[in-house]
Structure formats: C-alpha cells, structure tokens
Amino acid sequence: MYKEDLRVGKNDVEIILSAGSMSLEQIRIKAILDPTKSYMDYFNVDSKLYETVVDGINDAELVIKFVDDNKLKNAKLNVNGRLYMIDQRTPTYRVDISNVIEEGNNYVELTPLTELNIIKLEITAE
C-alpha cells in the first residue's frame, strides 16, 4: 500500500480469498509521516535584565501553557542550543533557563512529537 492509496479519515483494508480460510492474528502497520515543522521564536535580553539573572537576583523561566486535554504532550525544546524533552500530560511546562540565556538575541525552538495545542509560550524573569 502506498500513501497515495490512503484517504483523510478512516481507511479500510479488505482481504479477499479465492478459496479456503484464513486466520489473521498479527498486523503490522508502518507509517512514514512527513517531518513535523518546528516553531521558532526569538527574544531579546537586555543588559540590565541579564545582569540580574547572572547575579542571581532573578531567575529566567520558560513557561508553556497547553490546552488541558489530559493528552500526552511530547516535544523537543531547544533554547539557544540547550535541548530539553517535554513528556507530560499536565497543562503547564516550566523550565529554568537562567544558565542558558545570553545577553542580546536568544531563540526558542519547539518541535512537536505529538499533536500540541499551545495557549501561550512565555519567558519570565522573577
């Protein structure tokens, strides 16, 4: 079967025998999917804020709020080259990025490994 044979939604596989009987006990389906596009955004850390984080006065935190659907949230997260894995069902993901941020331009890249419904992605310093 080729991807051109598949339709959006439900697909049925029909096996027709010309004679005799058959017992089908194990089926293996291998799906080769197109790569997921990642989300990338940039943020700037000014020198004053950067100094408060380096001095330990503030902590920089990345917070992602997902729809609370109790589904598995699985993704790769890249902040300035530092990789994190998200693997949870809860609606809020938090990670301290104080030792990852740099003065000036920074980036965050999120690559979903499951379907994700994101309400908000924010970087805070408190």
N, CA, C and O atoms as a printed pandas DataFrame, in Angstrom:
     atom_number atom_name residue_name chain_id  residue_number  x_coord  y_coord  z_coord
0              1         N          MET        A               1    0.849   -1.166    0.000
1              2        CA          MET        A               1    0.000    0.000    0.000
2              3         C          MET        A               1    0.898    1.233    0.000
3              4         O          MET        A               1    1.924    1.258    0.679
4              5         N          TYR        A               2    0.525    2.220   -0.735
5              6        CA          TYR        A               2    1.293    3.449   -0.837
6              7         C          TYR        A               2    0.489    4.607   -0.259
7              8         O          TYR        A               2   -0.731    4.519   -0.124
8              9         N          LYS        A               3    1.184    5.698    0.083
9             10        CA          LYS        A               3    0.477    6.821    0.685
10            11         C          LYS        A               3   -0.587    7.390   -0.241
11            12         O          LYS        A               3   -1.551    7.993    0.229
12            13         N          GLU        A               4   -0.431    7.210   -1.547
13            14        CA          GLU        A               4   -1.445    7.684   -2.490
14            15         C          GLU        A               4   -2.740    6.891   -2.353
15            16         O          GLU        A               4   -3.800    7.358   -2.769
16            17         N          ASP        A               5   -2.659    5.683   -1.767
17            18        CA          ASP        A               5   -3.837    4.840   -1.581
18            19         C          ASP        A               5   -4.672    5.261   -0.377
19            20         O          ASP        A               5   -5.824    4.845   -0.252
20            21         N          LEU        A               6   -4.118    6.067    0.498
21            22        CA          LEU        A               6   -4.805    6.462    1.730
22            23         C          LEU        A               6   -5.613    7.737    1.545
23            24         O          LEU        A               6   -5.257    8.624    0.768
24            25         N          ARG        A               7   -6.714    7.796    2.288
25            26        CA          ARG        A               7   -7.574    8.977    2.290
26            27         C          ARG        A               7   -7.546    9.594    3.686
27            28         O          ARG        A               7   -7.192    8.930    4.660
28            29         N          VAL        A               8   -7.918   10.859    3.772
29            30        CA          VAL        A               8   -8.038   11.521    5.061
30            31         C          VAL        A               8   -9.180   10.854    5.821
31            32         O          VAL        A               8  -10.235   10.581    5.249
32            33         N          GLY        A               9   -8.970   10.593    7.102
33            34        CA          GLY        A               9  -10.007    9.950    7.906
34            35         C          GLY        A               9   -9.774    8.454    8.003
35            36         O          GLY        A               9   -8.636    7.996    8.107
36            37         N          LYS        A              10  -10.863    7.696    7.969
37            38        CA          LYS        A              10  -10.810    6.242    8.130
38            39         C          LYS        A              10  -10.498    5.556    6.808
39            40         O          LYS        A              10  -11.024    5.931    5.761
40            41         N          ASN        A              11   -9.638    4.549    6.868
41            42        CA          ASN        A              11   -9.292    3.733    5.708
42            43         C          ASN        A              11   -9.534    2.271    6.067
43            44         O          ASN        A              11   -9.216    1.841    7.176
44            45         N          ASP        A              12  -10.092    1.514    5.143
45            46        CA          ASP        A              12  -10.345    0.093    5.354
46            47         C          ASP        A              12   -9.422   -0.728    4.466
47            48         O          ASP        A              12   -9.132   -0.346    3.332
48            49         N          VAL        A              13   -8.964   -1.859    4.992
49            50        CA          VAL        A              13   -8.180   -2.805    4.219
50            51         C          VAL        A              13   -9.029   -4.064    4.079
51            52         O          VAL        A              13   -9.467   -4.631    5.080
52            53         N          GLU        A              14   -9.259   -4.497    2.866
53            54        CA          GLU        A              14  -10.072   -5.678    2.613
54            55         C          GLU        A              14   -9.199   -6.773    2.010
55            56         O          GLU        A              14   -8.469   -6.549    1.044
56            57         N          ILE        A              15   -9.291   -7.963    2.604
57            58        CA          ILE        A              15   -8.536   -9.112    2.104
58            59         C          ILE        A              15   -9.544  -10.104    1.533
59            60         O          ILE        A              15  -10.457  -10.534    2.239
60            61         N          ILE        A              16   -9.390  -10.467    0.278
61            62        CA          ILE        A              16  -10.318  -11.375   -0.406
62            63         C          ILE        A              16   -9.583  -12.671   -0.740
63            64         O          ILE        A              16   -8.522  -12.650   -1.363
64            65         N          LEU        A              17  -10.154  -13.795   -0.321
65            66        CA          LEU        A              17   -9.593  -15.106   -0.621
66            67         C          LEU        A              17  -10.411  -15.748   -1.736
67            68         O          LEU        A              17  -11.637  -15.634   -1.754
68            69         N          SER        A              18   -9.745  -16.413   -2.651
69            70        CA          SER        A              18  -10.476  -17.107   -3.720
70            71         C          SER        A              18  -10.961  -18.476   -3.254
71            72         O          SER        A              18  -11.916  -19.021   -3.808
72            73         N          ALA        A              19  -10.308  -19.027   -2.244
73            74        CA          ALA        A              19  -10.739  -20.317   -1.704
74            75         C          ALA        A              19  -10.098  -20.515   -0.342
75            76         O          ALA        A              19   -9.076  -19.897   -0.042
76            77         N          GLY        A              20  -10.683  -21.368    0.484
77            78        CA          GLY        A              20  -10.125  -21.715    1.779
78            79         C          GLY        A              20  -10.471  -20.712    2.859
79            80         O          GLY        A              20  -11.353  -19.871    2.694
80            81         N          SER        A              21   -9.760  -20.819    3.963
81            82        CA          SER        A              21   -9.991  -19.903    5.085
82            83         C          SER        A              21   -8.646  -19.363    5.571
83            84         O          SER        A              21   -7.582  -19.865    5.211
84            85         N          MET        A              22   -8.733  -18.347    6.383
85            86        CA          MET        A              22   -7.524  -17.685    6.839
86            87         C          MET        A              22   -7.741  -17.163    8.252
87            88         O          MET        A              22   -8.850  -16.776    8.618
88            89         N          SER        A              23   -6.691  -17.155    9.029
89            90        CA          SER        A              23   -6.719  -16.566   10.353
90            91         C          SER        A              23   -5.659  -15.463   10.377
91            92         O          SER        A              23   -4.468  -15.725   10.208
92            93         N          LEU        A              24   -6.099  -14.267   10.584
93            94        CA          LEU        A              24   -5.186  -13.119   10.624
94            95         C          LEU        A              24   -5.040  -12.712   12.076
95            96         O          LEU        A              24   -5.990  -12.232   12.694
96            97         N          GLU        A              25   -3.838  -12.905   12.624
97            98        CA          GLU        A              25   -3.643  -12.692   14.052
98            99         C          GLU        A              25   -2.759  -11.501   14.383
99           100         O          GLU        A              25   -2.939  -10.869   15.424
100          101         N          GLN        A              26   -1.829  -11.195   13.534
101          102        CA          GLN        A              26   -0.950  -10.065   13.812
102          103         C          GLN        A              26   -0.825   -9.204   12.565
103          104         O          GLN        A              26   -0.527   -9.695   11.476
104          105         N          ILE        A              27   -1.054   -7.937   12.743
105          106        CA          ILE        A              27   -0.904   -6.990   11.639
106          107         C          ILE        A              27    0.101   -5.933   12.086
107          108         O          ILE        A              27    0.052   -5.458   13.220
108          109         N          ARG        A              28    0.982   -5.583   11.215
109          110        CA          ARG        A              28    1.932   -4.513   11.498
110          111         C          ARG        A              28    1.747   -3.433   10.446
111          112         O          ARG        A              28    1.761   -3.703    9.245
112          113         N          ILE        A              29    1.577   -2.227   10.909
113          114        CA          ILE        A              29    1.441   -1.086   10.005
114          115         C          ILE        A              29    2.596   -0.138   10.291
115          116         O          ILE        A              29    2.813    0.273   11.432
116          117         N          LYS        A              30    3.317    0.196    9.264
117          118        CA          LYS        A              30    4.414    1.139    9.403
118          119         C          LYS        A              30    4.018    2.420    8.678
119          120         O          LYS        A              30    3.806    2.423    7.466
120          121         N          ALA        A              31    3.923    3.492    9.430
121          122        CA          ALA        A              31    3.545    4.777    8.840
122          123         C          ALA        A              31    4.786    5.654    8.737
123          124         O          ALA        A              31    5.489    5.878    9.722
124          125         N          ILE        A              32    5.036    6.133    7.562
125          126        CA          ILE        A              32    6.134    7.067    7.349
126          127         C          ILE        A              32    5.497    8.431    7.119
127          128         O          ILE        A              32    4.902    8.693    6.073
128          129         N          LEU        A              33    5.634    9.279    8.108
129          130        CA          LEU        A              33    4.977   10.585    8.076
130          131         C          LEU        A              33    5.970   11.674    7.690
131          132         O          LEU        A              33    7.176   11.547    7.905
132          133         N          ASP        A              34    5.440   12.732    7.125
133          134        CA          ASP        A              34    6.284   13.881    6.823
134          135         C          ASP        A              34    6.805   14.470    8.127
135          136         O          ASP        A              34    6.101   14.430    9.136
136          137         N          PRO        A              35    8.007   15.010    8.134
137          138        CA          PRO        A              35    8.552   15.606    9.351
138          139         C          PRO        A              35    7.675   16.771    9.826
139          140         O          PRO        A              35    7.112   17.521    9.029
140          141         N          THR        A              36    7.584   16.889   11.138
141          142        CA          THR        A              36    6.812   17.970   11.735
142          143         C          THR        A              36    7.597   19.271   11.649
143          144         O          THR        A              36    8.802   19.293   11.897
144          145         N          LYS        A              37    6.923   20.337   11.302
145          146        CA          LYS        A              37    7.584   21.637   11.284
146          147         C          LYS        A              37    7.692   22.154   12.711
147          148         O          LYS        A              37    6.760   22.033   13.506
148          149         N          SER        A              38    8.822   22.719   13.012
149          150        CA          SER        A              38    9.018   23.260   14.347
150          151         C          SER        A              38    8.610   24.735   14.383
151          152         O          SER        A              38    8.530   25.415   13.360
152          153         N          TYR        A              39    8.360   25.187   15.597
153          154        CA          TYR        A              39    8.028   26.593   15.847
154          155         C          TYR        A              39    9.283   27.245   16.405
155          156         O          TYR        A              39    9.900   26.711   17.327
156          157         N          MET        A              40    9.663   28.383   15.864
157          158        CA          MET        A              40   10.839   29.085   16.351
158          159         C          MET        A              40   10.480   30.537   16.613
159          160         O          MET        A              40    9.765   31.170   15.836
160          161         N          ASP        A              41   10.990   31.049   17.721
161          162        CA          ASP        A              41   10.769   32.451   18.049
162          163         C          ASP        A              41   12.048   32.998   18.675
163          164         O          ASP        A              41   12.876   32.253   19.199
164          165         N          TYR        A              42   12.180   34.289   18.607
165          166        CA          TYR        A              42   13.364   34.971   19.126
166          167         C          TYR        A              42   12.951   35.926   20.229
167          168         O          TYR        A              42   11.855   36.485   20.208
168          169         N          PHE        A              43   13.840   36.105   21.188
169          170        CA          PHE        A              43   13.591   37.072   22.256
170          171         C          PHE        A              43   14.901   37.740   22.622
171          172         O          PHE        A              43   15.979   37.161   22.483
172          173         N          ASN        A              44   14.787   38.954   23.087
173          174        CA          ASN        A              44   15.959   39.755   23.417
174          175         C          ASN        A              44   16.061   39.914   24.933
175          176         O          ASN        A              44   15.060   40.138   25.614
176          177         N          VAL        A              45   17.271   39.795   25.445
177          178        CA          VAL        A              45   17.541   40.012   26.866
178          179         C          VAL        A              45   18.467   41.206   26.961
179          180         O          VAL        A              45   19.623   41.147   26.542
180          181         N          ASP        A              46   17.945   42.300   27.522
181          182        CA          ASP        A              46   18.787   43.499   27.619
182          183         C          ASP        A              46   19.826   43.332   28.722
183          184         O          ASP        A              46   19.712   42.443   29.566
184          185         N          SER        A              47   20.825   44.184   28.709
185          186        CA          SER        A              47   21.970   44.032   29.616
186          187         C          SER        A              47   21.567   44.135   31.086
187          188         O          SER        A              47   22.129   43.433   31.926
188          189         N          LYS        A              48   20.611   44.989   31.405
189          190        CA          LYS        A              48   20.177   45.158   32.788
190          191         C          LYS        A              48   19.525   43.878   33.318
191          192         O          LYS        A              48   19.829   43.432   34.425
192          193         N          LEU        A              49   18.631   43.294   32.524
193          194        CA          LEU        A              49   17.967   42.051   32.922
194          195         C          LEU        A              49   18.972   40.905   32.996
195          196         O          LEU        A              49   18.932   40.092   33.919
196          197         N          TYR        A              50   19.862   40.850   32.028
197          198        CA          TYR        A              50   20.869   39.790   32.000
198          199         C          TYR        A              50   21.720   39.824   33.281
199          200         O          TYR        A              50   22.000   38.779   33.868
200          201         N          GLU        A              51   22.124   41.014   33.704
201          202        CA          GLU        A              51   22.937   41.148   34.926
202          203         C          GLU        A              51   22.184   40.663   36.158
203          204         O          GLU        A              51   22.784   40.044   37.038
204          205         N          THR        A              52   20.866   40.934   36.240
205          206        CA          THR        A              52   20.091   40.463   37.408
206          207         C          THR        A              52   19.990   38.938   37.430
207          208         O          THR        A              52   19.944   38.334   38.501
208          209         N          VAL        A              53   19.955   38.319   36.256
209          210        CA          VAL        A              53   19.913   36.849   36.197
210          211         C          VAL        A              53   21.278   36.270   36.553
211          212         O          VAL        A              53   21.363   35.326   37.338
212          213         N          VAL        A              54   22.342   36.823   35.987
213          214        CA          VAL        A              54   23.705   36.344   36.282
214          215         C          VAL        A              54   24.027   36.515   37.759
215          216         O          VAL        A              54   24.668   35.650   38.356
216          217         N          ASP        A              55   23.589   37.620   38.356
217          218        CA          ASP        A              55   23.851   37.886   39.771
218          219         C          ASP        A              55   22.947   37.088   40.704
219          220         O          ASP        A              55   23.119   37.150   41.921
220          221         N          GLY        A              56   21.983   36.337   40.156
221          222        CA          GLY        A              56   21.093   35.515   40.978
222          223         C          GLY        A              56   19.935   36.265   41.593
223          224         O          GLY        A              56   19.220   35.715   42.430
224          225         N          ILE        A              57   19.733   37.510   41.196
225          226        CA          ILE        A              57   18.611   38.294   41.722
226          227         C          ILE        A              57   17.296   37.796   41.112
227          228         O          ILE        A              57   16.286   37.683   41.807
228          229         N          ASN        A              58   17.318   37.504   39.824
229          230        CA          ASN        A              58   16.154   36.965   39.116
230          231         C          ASN        A              58   16.495   35.615   38.512
231          232         O          ASN        A              58   17.656   35.317   38.236
232          233         N          ASP        A              59   15.460   34.799   38.311
233          234        CA          ASP        A              59   15.578   33.544   37.575
234          235         C          ASP        A              59   14.810   33.691   36.278
235          236         O          ASP        A              59   13.697   34.217   36.270
236          237         N          ALA        A              60   15.388   33.232   35.186
237          238        CA          ALA        A              60   14.698   33.235   33.899
238          239         C          ALA        A              60   14.011   31.882   33.735
239          240         O          ALA        A              60   14.620   30.832   33.940
240          241         N          GLU        A              61   12.746   31.924   33.368
241          242        CA          GLU        A              61   11.967   30.698   33.249
242          243         C          GLU        A              61   11.166   30.709   31.958
243          244         O          GLU        A              61   10.578   31.727   31.593
244          245         N          LEU        A              62   11.143   29.579   31.272
245          246        CA          LEU        A              62   10.312   29.416   30.092
246          247         C          LEU        A              62    9.069   28.652   30.530
247          248         O          LEU        A              62    9.168   27.604   31.170
248          249         N          VAL        A              63    7.897   29.181   30.183
249          250        CA          VAL        A              63    6.625   28.570   30.571
250          251         C          VAL        A              63    5.799   28.345   29.312
251          252         O          VAL        A              63    5.591   29.265   28.521
252          253         N          ILE        A              64    5.329   27.111   29.134
253          254        CA          ILE        A              64    4.434   26.787   28.030
254          255         C          ILE        A              64    3.124   26.306   28.637
255          256         O          ILE        A              64    3.103   25.381   29.449
256          257         N          LYS        A              65    2.026   26.951   28.229
257          258        CA          LYS        A              65    0.694   26.545   28.688
258          259         C          LYS        A              65   -0.024   25.854   27.540
259          260         O          LYS        A              65   -0.246   26.439   26.480
260          261         N          PHE        A              66   -0.384   24.582   27.776
261          262        CA          PHE        A              66   -1.089   23.771   26.799
262          263         C          PHE        A              66   -2.578   23.739   27.134
263          264         O          PHE        A              66   -2.973   24.072   28.251
264          265         N          VAL        A              67   -3.397   23.342   26.176
265          266        CA          VAL        A              67   -4.798   23.073   26.439
266          267         C          VAL        A              67   -4.854   21.908   27.426
267          268         O          VAL        A              67   -4.127   20.926   27.274
268          269         N          ASP        A              68   -5.714   22.019   28.433
269          270        CA          ASP        A              68   -5.834   20.987   29.461
270          271         C          ASP        A              68   -6.747   19.868   28.958
271          272         O          ASP        A              68   -7.920   19.804   29.326
272          273         N          ASP        A              69   -6.198   18.980   28.105
273          274        CA          ASP        A              69   -6.985   17.904   27.499
274          275         C          ASP        A              69   -6.571   16.521   27.995
275          276         O          ASP        A              69   -7.086   15.513   27.512
276          277         N          ASN        A              70   -5.650   16.465   28.949
277          278        CA          ASN        A              70   -5.132   15.228   29.534
278          279         C          ASN        A              70   -4.470   14.313   28.504
279          280         O          ASN        A              70   -4.259   13.131   28.774
280          281         N          LYS        A              71   -4.142   14.848   27.325
281          282        CA          LYS        A              71   -3.439   14.069   26.307
282          283         C          LYS        A              71   -1.936   14.227   26.513
283          284         O          LYS        A              71   -1.476   15.198   27.113
284          285         N          LEU        A              72   -1.185   13.261   26.006
285          286        CA          LEU        A              72    0.268   13.309   26.119
286          287         C          LEU        A              72    0.818   14.482   25.314
287          288         O          LEU        A              72    0.478   14.665   24.145
288          289         N          LYS        A              73    1.657   15.260   25.949
289          290        CA          LYS        A              73    2.340   16.375   25.294
290          291         C          LYS        A              73    3.806   15.980   25.201
291          292         O          LYS        A              73    4.499   15.872   26.212
292          293         N          ASN        A              74    4.263   15.767   23.982
293          294        CA          ASN        A              74    5.617   15.291   23.773
294          295         C          ASN        A              74    6.267   16.168   22.712
295          296         O          ASN        A              74    5.743   16.301   21.606
296          297         N          ALA        A              75    7.410   16.768   23.046
297          298        CA          ALA        A              75    8.075   17.675   22.113
298          299         C          ALA        A              75    9.549   17.812   22.474
299          300         O          ALA        A              75    9.969   17.533   23.597
300          301         N          LYS        A              76   10.314   18.250   21.484
301          302        CA          LYS        A              76   11.706   18.633   21.711
302          303         C          LYS        A              76   11.731   20.146   21.846
303          304         O          LYS        A              76   11.105   20.860   21.064
304          305         N          LEU        A              77   12.452   20.622   22.834
305          306        CA          LEU        A              77   12.568   22.058   23.080
306          307         C          LEU        A              77   14.040   22.425   23.021
307          308         O          LEU        A              77   14.876   21.781   23.656
308          309         N          ASN        A              78   14.353   23.456   22.259
309          310        CA          ASN        A              78   15.729   23.907   22.088
310          311         C          ASN        A              78   15.780   25.389   22.450
311          312         O          ASN        A              78   15.130   26.212   21.806
312          313         N          VAL        A              79   16.546   25.721   23.472
313          314        CA          VAL        A              79   16.742   27.118   23.868
314          315         C          VAL        A              79   18.223   27.425   23.729
315          316         O          VAL        A              79   19.040   26.948   24.517
316          317         N          ASN        A              80   18.566   28.219   22.730
317          318        CA          ASN        A              80   19.966   28.592   22.485
318          319         C          ASN        A              80   20.900   27.381   22.407
319          320         O          ASN        A              80   22.033   27.439   22.884
320          321         N          GLY        A              81   20.425   26.287   21.808
321          322        CA          GLY        A              81   21.253   25.104   21.653
322          323         C          GLY        A              81   21.173   24.114   22.797
323          324         O          GLY        A              81   21.714   23.014   22.688
324          325         N          ARG        A              82   20.527   24.463   23.874
325          326        CA          ARG        A              82   20.319   23.538   25.006
326          327         C          ARG        A              82   19.012   22.793   24.765
327          328         O          ARG        A              82   17.960   23.412   24.603
328          329         N          LEU        A              83   19.079   21.454   24.739
329          330        CA          LEU        A              83   17.914   20.637   24.413
330          331         C          LEU        A              83   17.206   20.140   25.662
331          332         O          LEU        A              83   17.836   19.741   26.642
332          333         N          TYR        A              84   15.874   20.175   25.602
333          334        CA          TYR        A              84   15.006   19.662   26.657
334          335         C          TYR        A              84   13.957   18.774   25.990
335          336         O          TYR        A              84   13.634   18.958   24.817
336          337         N          MET        A              85   13.435   17.822   26.735
337          338        CA          MET        A              85   12.333   16.994   26.245
338          339         C          MET        A              85   11.097   17.266   27.087
339          340         O          MET        A              85   11.156   17.284   28.316
340          341         N          ILE        A              86    9.985   17.476   26.411
341          342        CA          ILE        A              86    8.700   17.625   27.094
342          343         C          ILE        A              86    7.975   16.297   26.936
343          344         O          ILE        A              86    7.791   15.812   25.819
344          345         N          ASP        A              87    7.565   15.712   28.048
345          346        CA          ASP        A              87    6.867   14.431   28.047
346          347         C          ASP        A              87    5.941   14.424   29.258
347          348         O          ASP        A              87    6.324   13.970   30.336
348          349         N          GLN        A              88    4.731   14.926   29.078
349          350        CA          GLN        A              88    3.817   15.089   30.204
350          351         C          GLN        A              88    2.380   15.175   29.713
351          352         O          GLN        A              88    2.125   15.323   28.518
352          353         N          ARG        A              89    1.438   15.080   30.660
353          354        CA          ARG        A              89    0.013   15.246   30.368
354          355         C          ARG        A              89   -0.536   16.531   30.996
355          356         O          ARG        A              89   -1.620   16.987   30.632
356          357         N          THR        A              90    0.196   17.101   31.921
357          358        CA          THR        A              90   -0.270   18.303   32.615
358          359         C          THR        A              90   -0.245   19.511   31.677
359          360         O          THR        A              90    0.517   19.528   30.711
360          361         N          PRO        A              91   -1.074   20.520   31.957
361          362        CA          PRO        A              91   -1.212   21.642   31.030
362          363         C          PRO        A              91   -0.102   22.697   31.073
363          364         O          PRO        A              91   -0.057   23.566   30.202
364          365         N          THR        A              92    0.791   22.643   32.061
365          366        CA          THR        A              92    1.832   23.668   32.161
366          367         C          THR        A              92    3.210   23.026   32.243
367          368         O          THR        A              92    3.447   22.126   33.048
368          369         N          TYR        A              93    4.115   23.509   31.392
369          370        CA          TYR        A              93    5.505   23.058   31.411
370          371         C          TYR        A              93    6.367   24.242   31.798
371          372         O          TYR        A              93    6.216   25.331   31.243
372          373         N          ARG        A              94    7.270   24.039   32.746
373          374        CA          ARG        A              94    8.171   25.093   33.204
374          375         C          ARG        A              94    9.603   24.565   33.229
375          376         O          ARG        A              94    9.855   23.421   33.608
376          377         N          VAL        A              95   10.534   25.425   32.818
377          378        CA          VAL        A              95   11.941   25.057   32.910
378          379         C          VAL        A              95   12.761   26.323   33.186
379          380         O          VAL        A              95   12.540   27.368   32.575
380          381         N          ASP        A              96   13.704   26.207   34.110
381          382        CA          ASP        A              96   14.594   27.318   34.432
382          383         C          ASP        A              96   15.651   27.424   33.331
383          384         O          ASP        A              96   16.384   26.469   33.072
384          385         N          ILE        A              97   15.724   28.581   32.692
385          386        CA          ILE        A              97   16.702   28.783   31.611
386          387         C          ILE        A              97   17.714   29.871   31.985
387          388         O          ILE        A              97   18.322   30.491   31.113
388          389         N          SER        A              98   17.883   30.090   33.275
389          390        CA          SER        A              98   18.795   31.145   33.742
390          391         C          SER        A              98   20.221   30.942   33.246
391          392         O          SER        A              98   20.909   31.908   32.916
392          393         N          ASN        A              99   20.665   29.695   33.194
393          394        CA          ASN        A              99   22.050   29.426   32.761
394          395         C          ASN        A              99   22.173   29.246   31.254
395          396         O          ASN        A              99   23.255   28.935   30.756
396          397         N          VAL        A             100   21.076   29.437   30.520
397          398        CA          VAL        A             100   21.074   29.237   29.074
398          399         C          VAL        A             100   20.968   30.553   28.305
399          400         O          VAL        A             100   21.499   30.680   27.202
400          401         N          ILE        A             101   20.278   31.532   28.897
401          402        CA          ILE        A             101   20.076   32.789   28.170
402          403         C          ILE        A             101   21.376   33.565   28.031
403          404         O          ILE        A             101   22.310   33.412   28.819
404          405         N          GLU        A             102   21.402   34.392   27.015
405          406        CA          GLU        A             102   22.556   35.235   26.748
406          407         C          GLU        A             102   22.099   36.684   26.643
407          408         O          GLU        A             102   20.936   36.964   26.354
408          409         N          GLU        A             103   23.015   37.578   26.877
409          410        CA          GLU        A             103   22.696   38.987   26.670
410          411         C          GLU        A             103   22.496   39.217   25.167
411          412         O          GLU        A             103   23.308   38.779   24.352
412          413         N          GLY        A             104   21.432   39.894   24.820
413          414        CA          GLY        A             104   21.136   40.144   23.407
414          415         C          GLY        A             104   20.118   39.165   22.869
415          416         O          GLY        A             104   19.148   38.825   23.546
416          417         N          ASN        A             105   20.347   38.708   21.629
417          418        CA          ASN        A             105   19.388   37.838   20.957
418          419         C          ASN        A             105   19.478   36.394   21.450
419          420         O          ASN        A             105   20.566   35.864   21.675
420          421         N          ASN        A             106   18.305   35.771   21.614
421          422        CA          ASN        A             106   18.161   34.389   22.043
422          423         C          ASN        A             106   17.069   33.751   21.197
423          424         O          ASN        A             106   16.282   34.447   20.555
424          425         N          TYR        A             107   17.027   32.427   21.200
425          426        CA          TYR        A             107   15.954   31.771   20.455
426          427         C          TYR        A             107   15.390   30.585   21.220
427          428         O          TYR        A             107   16.049   30.001   22.080
428          429         N          VAL        A             108   14.154   30.246   20.882
429          430        CA          VAL        A             108   13.492   29.052   21.395
430          431         C          VAL        A             108   12.866   28.346   20.197
431          432         O          VAL        A             108   12.201   28.968   19.369
432          433         N          GLU        A             109   13.091   27.030   20.120
433          434        CA          GLU        A             109   12.535   26.224   19.039
434          435         C          GLU        A             109   11.792   25.043   19.661
435          436         O          GLU        A             109   12.331   24.336   20.513
436          437         N          LEU        A             110   10.562   24.843   19.228
437          438        CA          LEU        A             110    9.722   23.773   19.742
438          439         C          LEU        A             110    9.332   22.862   18.581
439          440         O          LEU        A             110    8.718   23.309   17.612
440          441         N          THR        A             111    9.692   21.579   18.686
441          442        CA          THR        A             111    9.367   20.601   17.650
442          443         C          THR        A             111    8.415   19.568   18.242
443          444         O          THR        A             111    8.831   18.737   19.049
444          445         N          PRO        A             112    7.140   19.609   17.851
445          446        CA          PRO        A             112    6.165   18.657   18.398
446          447         C          PRO        A             112    6.448   17.229   17.955
447          448         O          PRO        A             112    6.802   16.982   16.802
448          449         N          LEU        A             113    6.287   16.294   18.882
449          450        CA          LEU        A             113    6.379   14.871   18.572
450          451         C          LEU        A             113    4.996   14.216   18.671
451          452         O          LEU        A             113    4.793   13.098   18.196
452          453         N          THR        A             114    4.056   14.922   19.293
453          454        CA          THR        A             114    2.644   14.559   19.303
454          455         C          THR        A             114    1.874   15.831   18.966
455          456         O          THR        A             114    2.454   16.914   18.892
456          457         N          GLU        A             115    0.580   15.697   18.763
457          458        CA          GLU        A             115   -0.230   16.887   18.475
458          459         C          GLU        A             115   -0.249   17.778   19.711
459          460         O          GLU        A             115   -0.561   17.319   20.810
460          461         N          LEU        A             116    0.084   19.052   19.526
461          462        CA          LEU        A             116    0.124   20.004   20.640
462          463         C          LEU        A             116   -0.821   21.167   20.369
463          464         O          LEU        A             116   -0.878   21.697   19.259
464          465         N          ASN        A             117   -1.554   21.549   21.397
465          466        CA          ASN        A             117   -2.384   22.742   21.342
466          467         C          ASN        A             117   -1.851   23.695   22.403
467          468         O          ASN        A             117   -2.082   23.509   23.598
468          469         N          ILE        A             118   -1.142   24.709   21.951
469          470        CA          ILE        A             118   -0.457   25.628   22.869
470          471         C          ILE        A             118   -1.282   26.897   23.027
471          472         O          ILE        A             118   -1.692   27.517   22.045
472          473         N          ILE        A             119   -1.514   27.267   24.264
473          474        CA          ILE        A             119   -2.218   28.506   24.569
474          475         C          ILE        A             119   -1.237   29.668   24.630
475          476         O          ILE        A             119   -1.504   30.753   24.113
476          477         N          LYS        A             120   -0.089   29.421   25.274
477          478        CA          LYS        A             120    0.855   30.525   25.496
478          479         C          LYS        A             120    2.260   29.985   25.729
479          480         O          LYS        A             120    2.443   28.967   26.396
480          481         N          LEU        A             121    3.240   30.671   25.178
481          482        CA          LEU        A             121    4.646   30.391   25.446
482          483         C          LEU        A             121    5.248   31.715   25.880
483          484         O          LEU        A             121    5.189   32.702   25.147
484          485         N          GLU        A             122    5.822   31.736   27.063
485          486        CA          GLU        A             122    6.390   32.982   27.566
486          487         C          GLU        A             122    7.690   32.745   28.323
487          488         O          GLU        A             122    7.935   31.663   28.856
488          489         N          ILE        A             123    8.506   33.778   28.353
489          490        CA          ILE        A             123    9.760   33.774   29.107
490          491         C          ILE        A             123    9.613   34.842   30.176
491          492         O          ILE        A             123    9.323   36.003   29.889
492          493         N          THR        A             124    9.821   34.422   31.415
493          494        CA          THR        A             124    9.664   35.352   32.522
494          495         C          THR        A             124   10.970   35.470   33.281
495          496         O          THR        A             124   11.814   34.576   33.219
496          497         N          ALA        A             125   11.136   36.567   33.994
497          498        CA          ALA        A             125   12.271   36.770   34.882
498          499         C          ALA        A             125   11.730   37.326   36.184
499          500         O          ALA        A             125   11.221   38.446   36.229
500          501         N          GLU        A             126   11.839   36.548   37.228
501          502        CA          GLU        A             126   11.317   36.959   38.545
502          503         C          GLU        A             126   12.313   36.666   39.626
503          504         O          GLU        A             126   12.053   36.941   40.797
